[in-house]
Amino acid sequence: MQHGSGRYGETEQHKLQGLGNRVPILRELTLHVLVLWAWLYLQIGHSLMKNPVSRPIAVTLPAYGLAFAESVHGPRFHMGERTDPFHKIIYVLQGRVQFTESDHGKPIQATAGSAFCVNAGIRHKVTDSEPPTLLLLCFTREFLSRDAELERLWTKLTGTRAAGVRPDGAWGSRFETLWRAGIVEQTGTQPGREVALRAAAENILVALARLPVDAPDDLAGRRVANVARELAGTFYEPWSLERACTRAGMSRRHFSKLFRSQIGCSFLEHLTELRLNHAAKLLKENHHSIIGAAFSSGYGDLSHFYRLFRARFGQPPRAWLEKRHGTDLPSKNGGG
């Protein structure tokens, strides 16, 4: 037993010695693999999902007049001056580009989160500073002409020339969400597909048009302002301080401090104010029950809504309404 055990130990020792001799080789091979991987990552423009291109992609619009597309630029990408027969929004998902409109020669620098609105027929050029991934929304003049309000929004954004826009934070997330929704509908066969595509495109235009002209100069301030603006239009969604901080990309403490300095109250106080004012408006118009007004304003817990409403307006909803109207209300408004 001892002799056999000794031979087993010698065999294992030889194996370990052999492995020890191969460790430097394995380390060197691992280093080469990592270097090769990093080189590939840089060469394909930070995208492993789509082959990079060396020239602008061809976009053909269907009969309903709009298309979502993606363009991943390789290191040899080149674009000469061009015009397109359709309007387009170019959103920089990754990388850095330089946008030049021929009649207004000064180039505009754009990093991730930036977007450009380009009118049909405008001569322009995109030059890469760092191989980018671009998300495109292209649409015809006819798509806009179906809705006068939509035409006014586009005119506000561009006038007679391309307009450089620098959204970031909340708006960038909104664009990316709507663009993904557009791609899902564009590649699907669901009923109402074209309606959903038009809705996604129209929502992108609305979101762009609502960006403020005068935003805070500092990046952190712009992010907080973006969240506050998004909140004003989506307060009925399940917002929380955590969600707001994630949107702004900052800590709770920093976000709360900046939010209070801009808005004048805490995030939760502002959210509650938006919701309760909306509920009061719906009740005052007498088109909604108390339950309906609470639900439409983002409250799923009616007792919680009653407590907040009473604290804000001094009376429960029904008593508040009766006082405003000077009469008893019909039973559709429920108790309270």
BALOBA-1460 file (C-alpha; in Angstrom, 3 decimals):
// residues 336
<rec num="1" residu="m" x="0.000" y="0.000" z="0.000"/>
<rec num="2" residu="q" x="2.813" y="2.350" z="0.871"/>
<rec num="3" residu="h" x="4.669" y="1.507" z="-2.365"/>
<rec num="4" residu="g" x="1.557" y="2.081" z="-4.444"/>
<rec num="5" residu="s" x="0.846" y="5.275" z="-2.601"/>
<rec num="6" residu="g" x="4.353" y="6.503" z="-3.293"/>
<rec num="7" residu="r" x="4.032" y="5.890" z="-7.051"/>
<rec num="8" residu="y" x="0.708" y="7.769" z="-7.089"/>
<rec num="9" residu="g" x="2.370" y="10.735" z="-5.372"/>
<rec num="10" residu="e" x="5.210" y="10.764" z="-7.893"/>
<rec num="11" residu="t" x="2.764" y="10.722" z="-10.807"/>
<rec num="12" residu="e" x="0.763" y="13.628" z="-9.416"/>
<rec num="13" residu="q" x="3.950" y="15.531" z="-8.721"/>
<rec num="14" residu="h" x="5.018" y="15.158" z="-12.362"/>
<rec num="15" residu="k" x="1.591" y="16.410" z="-13.474"/>
<rec num="16" residu="l" x="1.832" y="19.442" z="-11.244"/>
<rec num="17" residu="q" x="5.336" y="20.186" z="-12.485"/>
<rec num="18" residu="g" x="4.083" y="19.965" z="-16.077"/>
<rec num="19" residu="l" x="1.190" y="22.287" z="-15.312"/>
<rec num="20" residu="g" x="3.574" y="24.691" z="-13.635"/>
<rec num="21" residu="n" x="5.687" y="24.785" z="-16.789"/>
<rec num="22" residu="r" x="2.559" y="25.646" z="-18.846"/>
<rec num="23" residu="v" x="1.284" y="28.474" z="-16.588"/>
<rec num="24" residu="p" x="3.426" y="31.225" z="-18.218"/>
<rec num="25" residu="i" x="2.275" y="30.016" z="-21.657"/>
<rec num="26" residu="l" x="-1.382" y="30.122" z="-20.566"/>
<rec num="27" residu="r" x="-0.942" y="33.591" z="-19.126"/>
<rec num="28" residu="e" x="0.671" y="34.817" z="-22.341"/>
<rec num="29" residu="l" x="-2.099" y="33.245" z="-24.447"/>
<rec num="30" residu="t" x="-4.778" y="34.854" z="-22.234"/>
<rec num="31" residu="l" x="-3.120" y="38.249" z="-22.631"/>
<rec num="32" residu="h" x="-3.067" y="37.861" z="-26.432"/>
<rec num="33" residu="v" x="-6.759" y="36.890" z="-26.448"/>
<rec num="34" residu="l" x="-7.683" y="39.924" z="-24.333"/>
<rec num="35" residu="v" x="-5.686" y="42.262" z="-26.590"/>
<rec num="36" residu="l" x="-7.327" y="40.762" z="-29.689"/>
<rec num="37" residu="w" x="-10.787" y="41.110" z="-28.093"/>
<rec num="38" residu="a" x="-10.171" y="44.776" z="-27.211"/>
<rec num="39" residu="w" x="-8.966" y="45.467" z="-30.758"/>
<rec num="40" residu="l" x="-12.081" y="43.832" z="-32.264"/>
<rec num="41" residu="y" x="-14.330" y="45.761" z="-29.892"/>
<rec num="42" residu="l" x="-12.861" y="49.062" z="-31.025"/>
<rec num="43" residu="q" x="-12.885" y="48.138" z="-34.707"/>
<rec num="44" residu="i" x="-16.591" y="47.329" z="-34.855"/>
<rec num="45" residu="g" x="-17.808" y="50.545" z="-33.270"/>
<rec num="46" residu="h" x="-18.800" y="49.057" z="-29.911"/>
<rec num="47" residu="s" x="-21.392" y="46.761" z="-31.502"/>
<rec num="48" residu="l" x="-21.196" y="43.003" z="-31.799"/>
<rec num="49" residu="m" x="-24.737" y="42.722" z="-33.111"/>
<rec num="50" residu="k" x="-24.379" y="44.280" z="-36.588"/>
<rec num="51" residu="n" x="-21.651" y="44.410" z="-39.203"/>
<rec num="52" residu="p" x="-20.045" y="47.862" z="-39.416"/>
<rec num="53" residu="v" x="-20.443" y="49.815" z="-42.645"/>
<rec num="54" residu="s" x="-17.964" y="51.943" z="-44.556"/>
<rec num="55" residu="r" x="-20.556" y="54.146" z="-46.287"/>
<rec num="56" residu="p" x="-24.085" y="55.411" z="-45.524"/>
<rec num="57" residu="i" x="-26.776" y="52.747" z="-45.456"/>
<rec num="58" residu="a" x="-29.545" y="52.792" z="-48.063"/>
<rec num="59" residu="v" x="-32.977" y="53.563" z="-46.588"/>
<rec num="60" residu="t" x="-36.128" y="52.834" z="-48.578"/>
<rec num="61" residu="l" x="-39.358" y="54.086" z="-47.073"/>
<rec num="62" residu="p" x="-42.509" y="51.952" z="-47.333"/>
<rec num="63" residu="a" x="-45.914" y="53.226" z="-48.456"/>
<rec num="64" residu="y" x="-46.848" y="54.406" z="-44.950"/>
<rec num="65" residu="g" x="-43.916" y="56.800" z="-45.054"/>
<rec num="66" residu="l" x="-41.498" y="56.060" z="-42.212"/>
<rec num="67" residu="a" x="-38.708" y="53.695" z="-41.195"/>
<rec num="68" residu="f" x="-36.497" y="53.032" z="-38.184"/>
<rec num="69" residu="a" x="-32.907" y="51.999" z="-38.978"/>
<rec num="70" residu="e" x="-29.480" y="51.482" z="-37.411"/>
<rec num="71" residu="s" x="-26.071" y="52.351" z="-38.811"/>
<rec num="72" residu="v" x="-22.917" y="50.968" z="-37.160"/>
<rec num="73" residu="h" x="-19.878" y="52.720" z="-38.598"/>
<rec num="74" residu="g" x="-16.587" y="50.928" z="-39.091"/>
<rec num="75" residu="p" x="-13.169" y="52.620" z="-38.825"/>
<rec num="76" residu="r" x="-13.095" y="53.225" z="-42.616"/>
<rec num="77" residu="f" x="-16.518" y="54.862" z="-42.809"/>
<rec num="78" residu="h" x="-16.734" y="57.788" z="-45.201"/>
<rec num="79" residu="m" x="-19.709" y="59.961" z="-46.137"/>
<rec num="80" residu="g" x="-19.563" y="62.652" z="-48.769"/>
<rec num="81" residu="e" x="-22.030" y="65.500" z="-48.891"/>
<rec num="82" residu="r" x="-25.522" y="64.191" z="-49.595"/>
<rec num="83" residu="t" x="-29.200" y="65.032" z="-49.660"/>
<rec num="84" residu="d" x="-32.105" y="62.734" z="-48.882"/>
<rec num="85" residu="p" x="-35.656" y="62.864" z="-50.246"/>
<rec num="86" residu="f" x="-37.001" y="62.397" z="-46.719"/>
<rec num="87" residu="h" x="-36.672" y="64.050" z="-43.310"/>
<rec num="88" residu="k" x="-34.661" y="62.225" z="-40.656"/>
<rec num="89" residu="i" x="-33.601" y="62.268" z="-37.032"/>
<rec num="90" residu="i" x="-30.091" y="60.978" z="-36.321"/>
<rec num="91" residu="y" x="-29.484" y="59.883" z="-32.725"/>
<rec num="92" residu="v" x="-25.944" y="59.089" z="-31.536"/>
<rec num="93" residu="l" x="-26.191" y="55.970" z="-29.396"/>
<rec num="94" residu="q" x="-22.413" y="55.451" z="-29.051"/>
<rec num="95" residu="g" x="-19.272" y="57.140" z="-30.287"/>
<rec num="96" residu="r" x="-18.663" y="60.719" z="-31.478"/>
<rec num="97" residu="v" x="-19.485" y="62.412" z="-34.779"/>
<rec num="98" residu="q" x="-19.258" y="65.788" z="-36.454"/>
<rec num="99" residu="f" x="-22.323" y="67.012" z="-38.347"/>
<rec num="100" residu="t" x="-21.969" y="69.624" z="-41.083"/>
<rec num="101" residu="e" x="-24.742" y="71.328" z="-43.032"/>
<rec num="102" residu="s" x="-23.331" y="72.604" z="-46.322"/>
<rec num="103" residu="d" x="-24.956" y="76.031" z="-46.279"/>
<rec num="104" residu="h" x="-23.900" y="76.640" z="-42.652"/>
<rec num="105" residu="g" x="-20.320" y="75.453" z="-42.710"/>
<rec num="106" residu="k" x="-19.492" y="75.335" z="-38.999"/>
<rec num="107" residu="p" x="-19.603" y="71.662" z="-37.905"/>
<rec num="108" residu="i" x="-21.498" y="70.591" z="-34.802"/>
<rec num="109" residu="q" x="-19.814" y="68.085" z="-32.491"/>
<rec num="110" residu="a" x="-22.044" y="65.324" z="-31.141"/>
<rec num="111" residu="t" x="-21.449" y="62.656" z="-28.519"/>
<rec num="112" residu="a" x="-23.641" y="59.819" z="-27.247"/>
<rec num="113" residu="g" x="-27.127" y="61.077" z="-26.418"/>
<rec num="114" residu="s" x="-27.104" y="63.835" z="-29.049"/>
<rec num="115" residu="a" x="-29.531" y="64.051" z="-31.950"/>
<rec num="116" residu="f" x="-29.893" y="65.952" z="-35.220"/>
<rec num="117" residu="c" x="-33.045" y="66.825" z="-37.126"/>
<rec num="118" residu="v" x="-32.317" y="66.942" z="-40.862"/>
<rec num="119" residu="n" x="-34.754" y="68.351" z="-43.393"/>
<rec num="120" residu="a" x="-35.340" y="66.623" z="-46.720"/>
<rec num="121" residu="g" x="-33.232" y="68.165" z="-49.467"/>
<rec num="122" residu="i" x="-30.621" y="69.648" z="-47.089"/>
<rec num="123" residu="r" x="-27.008" y="68.967" z="-48.137"/>
<rec num="124" residu="h" x="-25.167" y="67.574" z="-45.129"/>
<rec num="125" residu="k" x="-22.307" y="65.372" z="-44.044"/>
<rec num="126" residu="v" x="-21.461" y="63.202" z="-41.037"/>
<rec num="127" residu="t" x="-17.794" y="62.701" z="-40.147"/>
<rec num="128" residu="d" x="-16.759" y="60.197" z="-37.481"/>
<rec num="129" residu="s" x="-14.508" y="61.257" z="-34.622"/>
<rec num="130" residu="e" x="-14.968" y="57.884" z="-32.910"/>
<rec num="131" residu="p" x="-16.771" y="55.046" z="-34.789"/>
<rec num="132" residu="p" x="-20.409" y="55.508" z="-33.752"/>
<rec num="133" residu="t" x="-23.654" y="53.586" z="-33.661"/>
<rec num="134" residu="l" x="-26.435" y="55.783" z="-35.023"/>
<rec num="135" residu="l" x="-30.176" y="55.248" z="-34.646"/>
<rec num="136" residu="l" x="-32.261" y="56.731" z="-37.463"/>
<rec num="137" residu="l" x="-35.889" y="57.718" z="-37.828"/>
<rec num="138" residu="c" x="-36.704" y="58.603" z="-41.447"/>
<rec num="139" residu="f" x="-40.071" y="59.861" z="-42.686"/>
<rec num="140" residu="t" x="-41.606" y="61.464" z="-45.764"/>
<rec num="141" residu="r" x="-43.086" y="64.919" z="-46.226"/>
<rec num="142" residu="e" x="-46.448" y="63.181" z="-46.670"/>
<rec num="143" residu="f" x="-46.146" y="61.617" z="-43.228"/>
<rec num="144" residu="l" x="-45.975" y="65.102" z="-41.720"/>
<rec num="145" residu="s" x="-48.626" y="66.634" z="-43.969"/>
<rec num="146" residu="r" x="-51.294" y="64.276" z="-42.605"/>
<rec num="147" residu="d" x="-51.301" y="66.244" z="-39.356"/>
<rec num="148" residu="a" x="-50.943" y="70.036" z="-39.259"/>
<rec num="149" residu="e" x="-49.784" y="69.965" z="-35.626"/>
<rec num="150" residu="l" x="-47.059" y="67.468" z="-36.507"/>
<rec num="151" residu="e" x="-45.871" y="69.741" z="-39.322"/>
<rec num="152" residu="r" x="-45.706" y="72.666" z="-36.899"/>
<rec num="153" residu="l" x="-43.619" y="70.622" z="-34.464"/>
<rec num="154" residu="w" x="-41.123" y="69.711" z="-37.185"/>
<rec num="155" residu="t" x="-40.947" y="73.297" z="-38.413"/>
<rec num="156" residu="k" x="-40.299" y="74.432" z="-34.847"/>
<rec num="157" residu="l" x="-37.415" y="71.973" z="-34.625"/>
<rec num="158" residu="t" x="-35.752" y="72.747" z="-37.947"/>
<rec num="159" residu="g" x="-37.156" y="75.770" z="-39.732"/>
<rec num="160" residu="t" x="-35.500" y="75.632" z="-43.163"/>
<rec num="161" residu="r" x="-32.273" y="73.998" z="-42.045"/>
<rec num="162" residu="a" x="-30.958" y="71.092" z="-39.999"/>
<rec num="163" residu="a" x="-31.056" y="71.638" z="-36.257"/>
<rec num="164" residu="g" x="-28.475" y="70.310" z="-33.836"/>
<rec num="165" residu="v" x="-30.027" y="69.129" z="-30.598"/>
<rec num="166" residu="r" x="-28.187" y="68.042" z="-27.468"/>
<rec num="167" residu="p" x="-30.562" y="65.985" z="-25.375"/>
<rec num="168" residu="d" x="-29.231" y="63.744" z="-22.632"/>
<rec num="169" residu="g" x="-30.421" y="61.888" z="-19.558"/>
<rec num="170" residu="a" x="-34.168" y="61.359" z="-19.475"/>
<rec num="171" residu="w" x="-34.840" y="62.360" z="-23.089"/>
<rec num="172" residu="g" x="-32.147" y="60.014" z="-24.397"/>
<rec num="173" residu="s" x="-33.728" y="57.126" z="-22.498"/>
<rec num="174" residu="r" x="-37.128" y="58.120" z="-23.879"/>
<rec num="175" residu="f" x="-35.860" y="58.187" z="-27.466"/>
<rec num="176" residu="e" x="-34.162" y="54.806" z="-27.100"/>
<rec num="177" residu="t" x="-37.328" y="53.255" z="-25.648"/>
<rec num="178" residu="l" x="-39.492" y="54.609" z="-28.479"/>
<rec num="179" residu="w" x="-36.937" y="53.577" z="-31.095"/>
<rec num="180" residu="r" x="-36.900" y="50.004" z="-29.744"/>
<rec num="181" residu="a" x="-40.703" y="49.977" z="-29.845"/>
<rec num="182" residu="g" x="-40.548" y="51.138" z="-33.457"/>
<rec num="183" residu="i" x="-38.144" y="48.346" z="-34.405"/>
<rec num="184" residu="v" x="-40.387" y="45.731" z="-32.739"/>
<rec num="185" residu="e" x="-43.403" y="46.964" z="-34.712"/>
<rec num="186" residu="q" x="-41.450" y="47.356" z="-37.945"/>
<rec num="187" residu="t" x="-40.250" y="43.751" z="-37.886"/>
<rec num="188" residu="g" x="-43.540" y="42.297" z="-36.654"/>
<rec num="189" residu="t" x="-46.898" y="41.379" z="-38.161"/>
<rec num="190" residu="q" x="-49.198" y="42.415" z="-35.320"/>
<rec num="191" residu="p" x="-52.579" y="44.000" z="-35.982"/>
<rec num="192" residu="g" x="-52.340" y="47.786" z="-35.960"/>
<rec num="193" residu="r" x="-48.635" y="47.652" z="-36.803"/>
<rec num="194" residu="e" x="-48.610" y="50.815" z="-38.930"/>
<rec num="195" residu="v" x="-50.645" y="52.715" z="-36.337"/>
<rec num="196" residu="a" x="-48.115" y="51.752" z="-33.634"/>
<rec num="197" residu="l" x="-45.206" y="52.773" z="-35.885"/>
<rec num="198" residu="r" x="-46.727" y="56.182" z="-36.538"/>
<rec num="199" residu="a" x="-47.400" y="56.613" z="-32.819"/>
<rec num="200" residu="a" x="-43.766" y="55.846" z="-31.923"/>
<rec num="201" residu="a" x="-42.497" y="58.326" z="-34.526"/>
<rec num="202" residu="e" x="-44.950" y="61.034" z="-33.453"/>
<rec num="203" residu="n" x="-44.024" y="60.585" z="-29.783"/>
<rec num="204" residu="i" x="-40.348" y="61.053" z="-30.660"/>
<rec num="205" residu="l" x="-41.162" y="64.335" z="-32.420"/>
<rec num="206" residu="v" x="-43.263" y="65.524" z="-29.490"/>
<rec num="207" residu="a" x="-40.514" y="64.649" z="-26.996"/>
<rec num="208" residu="l" x="-37.958" y="66.558" z="-29.085"/>
<rec num="209" residu="a" x="-40.183" y="69.603" z="-29.430"/>
<rec num="210" residu="r" x="-40.696" y="69.740" z="-25.666"/>
<rec num="211" residu="l" x="-36.999" y="70.035" z="-24.901"/>
<rec num="212" residu="p" x="-36.348" y="73.439" z="-23.307"/>
<rec num="213" residu="v" x="-34.461" y="76.103" z="-25.212"/>
<rec num="214" residu="d" x="-32.758" y="77.339" z="-22.052"/>
<rec num="215" residu="a" x="-31.449" y="74.441" z="-20.000"/>
<rec num="216" residu="p" x="-29.044" y="74.678" z="-17.054"/>
<rec num="217" residu="d" x="-25.430" y="75.010" z="-18.184"/>
<rec num="218" residu="d" x="-24.094" y="72.197" z="-15.999"/>
<rec num="219" residu="l" x="-24.627" y="68.591" z="-17.058"/>
<rec num="220" residu="a" x="-25.976" y="67.457" z="-13.674"/>
<rec num="221" residu="g" x="-28.468" y="70.320" z="-13.670"/>
<rec num="222" residu="r" x="-29.658" y="69.375" z="-17.170"/>
<rec num="223" residu="r" x="-30.187" y="65.792" z="-16.089"/>
<rec num="224" residu="v" x="-32.309" y="66.844" z="-13.127"/>
<rec num="225" residu="a" x="-34.258" y="69.274" z="-15.323"/>
<rec num="226" residu="n" x="-34.860" y="66.459" z="-17.826"/>
<rec num="227" residu="v" x="-36.240" y="64.220" z="-15.086"/>
<rec num="228" residu="a" x="-38.507" y="67.003" z="-13.805"/>
<rec num="229" residu="r" x="-39.799" y="67.579" z="-17.326"/>
<rec num="230" residu="e" x="-40.394" y="63.862" z="-17.892"/>
<rec num="231" residu="l" x="-42.169" y="63.638" z="-14.548"/>
<rec num="232" residu="a" x="-44.537" y="66.472" z="-15.529"/>
<rec num="233" residu="g" x="-45.800" y="64.377" z="-18.436"/>
<rec num="234" residu="t" x="-45.750" y="60.924" z="-16.834"/>
<rec num="235" residu="f" x="-46.570" y="61.530" z="-13.139"/>
<rec num="236" residu="y" x="-49.282" y="58.831" z="-13.353"/>
<rec num="237" residu="e" x="-46.608" y="56.166" z="-13.872"/>
<rec num="238" residu="p" x="-45.091" y="54.270" z="-10.885"/>
<rec num="239" residu="w" x="-42.414" y="56.857" z="-10.116"/>
<rec num="240" residu="s" x="-40.113" y="56.619" z="-7.115"/>
<rec num="241" residu="l" x="-37.052" y="58.502" z="-5.947"/>
<rec num="242" residu="e" x="-34.943" y="55.500" z="-6.957"/>
<rec num="243" residu="r" x="-36.308" y="55.599" z="-10.502"/>
<rec num="244" residu="a" x="-35.656" y="59.342" z="-10.745"/>
<rec num="245" residu="c" x="-32.066" y="58.958" z="-9.522"/>
<rec num="246" residu="t" x="-31.456" y="56.158" z="-12.014"/>
<rec num="247" residu="r" x="-32.838" y="58.341" z="-14.811"/>
<rec num="248" residu="a" x="-30.490" y="61.168" z="-13.818"/>
<rec num="249" residu="g" x="-27.550" y="58.850" z="-13.190"/>
<rec num="250" residu="m" x="-26.652" y="60.186" z="-9.766"/>
<rec num="251" residu="s" x="-26.897" y="59.401" z="-6.070"/>
<rec num="252" residu="r" x="-30.052" y="60.044" z="-4.017"/>
<rec num="253" residu="r" x="-28.342" y="62.743" z="-2.000"/>
<rec num="254" residu="h" x="-26.971" y="64.658" z="-4.997"/>
<rec num="255" residu="f" x="-30.196" y="64.323" z="-6.992"/>
<rec num="256" residu="s" x="-32.385" y="65.416" z="-4.062"/>
<rec num="257" residu="k" x="-30.219" y="68.474" z="-3.443"/>
<rec num="258" residu="l" x="-30.291" y="69.595" z="-7.086"/>
<rec num="259" residu="f" x="-33.992" y="68.810" z="-7.486"/>
<rec num="260" residu="r" x="-34.936" y="70.916" z="-4.472"/>
<rec num="261" residu="s" x="-32.782" y="73.815" z="-5.682"/>
<rec num="262" residu="q" x="-34.500" y="73.760" z="-9.098"/>
<rec num="263" residu="i" x="-38.114" y="72.957" z="-8.157"/>
<rec num="264" residu="g" x="-38.306" y="74.306" z="-4.603"/>
<rec num="265" residu="c" x="-39.444" y="71.109" z="-2.886"/>
<rec num="266" residu="s" x="-38.505" y="67.446" z="-2.615"/>
<rec num="267" residu="f" x="-39.080" y="64.955" z="-5.437"/>
<rec num="268" residu="l" x="-41.897" y="63.150" z="-3.612"/>
<rec num="269" residu="e" x="-43.583" y="66.426" z="-2.651"/>
<rec num="270" residu="h" x="-43.526" y="67.540" z="-6.273"/>
<rec num="271" residu="l" x="-44.826" y="64.176" z="-7.508"/>
<rec num="272" residu="t" x="-47.700" y="64.314" z="-5.016"/>
<rec num="273" residu="e" x="-48.528" y="67.892" z="-6.047"/>
<rec num="274" residu="l" x="-48.670" y="66.954" z="-9.732"/>
<rec num="275" residu="r" x="-50.901" y="63.963" z="-9.074"/>
<rec num="276" residu="l" x="-53.307" y="65.698" z="-6.702"/>
<rec num="277" residu="n" x="-53.677" y="68.760" z="-8.907"/>
<rec num="278" residu="h" x="-54.498" y="66.503" z="-11.838"/>
<rec num="279" residu="a" x="-57.045" y="64.562" z="-9.766"/>
<rec num="280" residu="a" x="-58.648" y="67.811" z="-8.581"/>
<rec num="281" residu="k" x="-58.896" y="69.029" z="-12.162"/>
<rec num="282" residu="l" x="-60.623" y="65.824" z="-13.283"/>
<rec num="283" residu="l" x="-63.071" y="65.991" z="-10.376"/>
<rec num="284" residu="k" x="-63.777" y="69.691" z="-10.943"/>
<rec num="285" residu="e" x="-64.678" y="68.984" z="-14.568"/>
<rec num="286" residu="n" x="-67.145" y="66.383" z="-13.229"/>
<rec num="287" residu="h" x="-66.242" y="63.848" z="-15.909"/>
<rec num="288" residu="h" x="-64.688" y="61.318" z="-13.544"/>
<rec num="289" residu="s" x="-65.641" y="59.483" z="-10.394"/>
<rec num="290" residu="i" x="-63.393" y="59.813" z="-7.359"/>
<rec num="291" residu="i" x="-62.053" y="56.321" z="-8.046"/>
<rec num="292" residu="g" x="-61.456" y="57.204" z="-11.700"/>
<rec num="293" residu="a" x="-59.686" y="60.455" z="-10.850"/>
<rec num="294" residu="a" x="-57.440" y="58.687" z="-8.330"/>
<rec num="295" residu="f" x="-56.563" y="55.920" z="-10.792"/>
<rec num="296" residu="s" x="-55.918" y="58.365" z="-13.655"/>
<rec num="297" residu="s" x="-53.531" y="60.320" z="-11.431"/>
<rec num="298" residu="g" x="-51.406" y="57.314" z="-10.512"/>
<rec num="299" residu="y" x="-53.006" y="56.104" z="-7.278"/>
<rec num="300" residu="g" x="-53.941" y="52.450" z="-6.986"/>
<rec num="301" residu="d" x="-54.679" y="52.655" z="-3.264"/>
<rec num="302" residu="l" x="-57.854" y="54.695" z="-2.739"/>
<rec num="303" residu="s" x="-57.375" y="55.125" z="1.013"/>
<rec num="304" residu="h" x="-53.880" y="56.523" z="0.407"/>
<rec num="305" residu="f" x="-55.333" y="58.927" z="-2.168"/>
<rec num="306" residu="y" x="-57.999" y="60.089" z="0.329"/>
<rec num="307" residu="r" x="-55.367" y="60.807" z="2.993"/>
<rec num="308" residu="l" x="-53.165" y="62.809" z="0.628"/>
<rec num="309" residu="f" x="-56.120" y="64.689" z="-0.885"/>
<rec num="310" residu="r" x="-57.420" y="65.710" z="2.536"/>
<rec num="311" residu="a" x="-53.956" y="66.841" z="3.634"/>
<rec num="312" residu="r" x="-53.563" y="68.916" z="0.454"/>
<rec num="313" residu="f" x="-57.051" y="70.449" z="0.128"/>
<rec num="314" residu="g" x="-58.301" y="70.324" z="3.728"/>
<rec num="315" residu="q" x="-61.273" y="68.063" z="2.944"/>
<rec num="316" residu="p" x="-61.913" y="64.602" z="1.527"/>
<rec num="317" residu="p" x="-62.718" y="64.575" z="-2.228"/>
<rec num="318" residu="r" x="-66.514" y="64.432" z="-2.021"/>
<rec num="319" residu="a" x="-66.823" y="67.183" z="0.584"/>
<rec num="320" residu="w" x="-64.366" y="69.317" z="-1.386"/>
<rec num="321" residu="l" x="-66.457" y="68.914" z="-4.528"/>
<rec num="322" residu="e" x="-69.755" y="69.660" z="-2.784"/>
<rec num="323" residu="k" x="-68.296" y="72.826" z="-1.313"/>
<rec num="324" residu="r" x="-67.066" y="73.966" z="-4.744"/>
<rec num="325" residu="h" x="-70.389" y="73.214" z="-6.451"/>
<rec num="326" residu="g" x="-72.523" y="74.342" z="-3.517"/>
<rec num="327" residu="t" x="-74.738" y="71.274" z="-3.808"/>
<rec num="328" residu="d" x="-74.861" y="67.568" z="-3.142"/>
<rec num="329" residu="l" x="-73.190" y="65.517" z="-5.831"/>
<rec num="330" residu="p" x="-74.648" y="62.457" z="-7.590"/>
<rec num="331" residu="s" x="-73.602" y="59.107" z="-6.201"/>
<rec num="332" residu="k" x="-71.215" y="58.325" z="-9.081"/>
<rec num="333" residu="n" x="-68.461" y="60.165" z="-7.177"/>
<rec num="334" residu="g" x="-68.546" y="57.575" z="-4.431"/>
<rec num="335" residu="g" x="-68.105" y="58.140" z="-0.738"/>
<rec num="336" residu="g" x="-65.740" y="60.460" z="1.087"/>
